[in-house]
Structures are given as structure tokens and as C-alpha cells.
Amino acid sequence: MKQPDHATQALLAAREIQTRFRDRHDQLTETIGADYAGVGIGIGIDSGETNFGEFGHTHRDLTAIGTVVNRAARAQAAAKSGEILVTGAVRDRAGDLVAADGKDYALKGFDQSVRLFPA
């Protein structure tokens, strides 16, 4: 079901993920024996039209595909540990929850740079 505040809800969910991860970071790194700096979560969010359904020939998976999904995945790849990066579409919909100043990123698969905003 479409939600008019979907971008805000996605951003709030991302912040909750970051908060919960930070709260359990020490326990997790101790449990898996990882280097403290080597464990983290970067999140990327985009908003727009996409295709959603079952895709595949031999194994049918329920998934979303399209430019908006690719851009979100690339934003996630650009995000550092503890960082949430969102596109202009999310910033426009989420308002004051997103910083006004963004930075251009060269994202894999996109000919032109994409401006991402810290949230």
C-alpha cells in the first residue's frame, strides 16, 4: 500500500537500524571476533517508481528492480559505516530530516554524478 510519507518512514527506519546497531556493536564484534573498525552499516535510500514482482527463469524471486533500486544500492555502497545517504528525491520528500548540503558521487552504472545528502 502506498504511503504518502514513505520517504520519511524509510529514513526513520534507517536511523533506527543505525541506533540498534550502535547499541549492540561491542557485543557483536566480541562475538564474531572482528576488528572494531571493520564492522559497520552504511545505508542508502532513494525514492521513485520501480517494478516489483517475481523475476527469474530457474528460480523465481520476489524482488524490486529498476533505476531507483540501483541508485539506492549504489548510495548504500558509497555510505560509510554509520552513515545514511539519500538522494534528492528522498530529501525533497523528507524535508528537515535531511541535510540541505549534498555532495556529488560518481556511482557505478550512472553516466552522470548523483548528488547524495547525509541524513
Steps between C-alpha positions, in 0.01 A plus 500: 500500500634843408586725790515878442787528750695198372831688473474625858409150622798350313732758652366442851542123453861555384572709807351229722722240331806717565399558865439131569826405333698754705336370818616145423825573316738403780315177572495409130869566439590300810277210395639473146854602594509786252708813501299784653537724192427214261134463591242759405191584299467759224150566366384648168142603422333613178135561418311458175323261268623142475384158381417241762419136439634152443799492267731223383493196275613210716428645844224757546585770752270775623703815446504864396698610194570822317703819510374604844613166647841527330549858618412403860745208486777725370422763765527223760836397356621861527380539861765458766440304817239679708395723210164534325512649150180593316423633155339832420165324456512388864625839621213674319246268665656483849567871542685608813608143583769526229795739482465772237857462374577197290804371317532365148599134475612304196283192539571181309259454211402869477649724231446819699585562863220468754460748784458321833407660830592390853195423711 
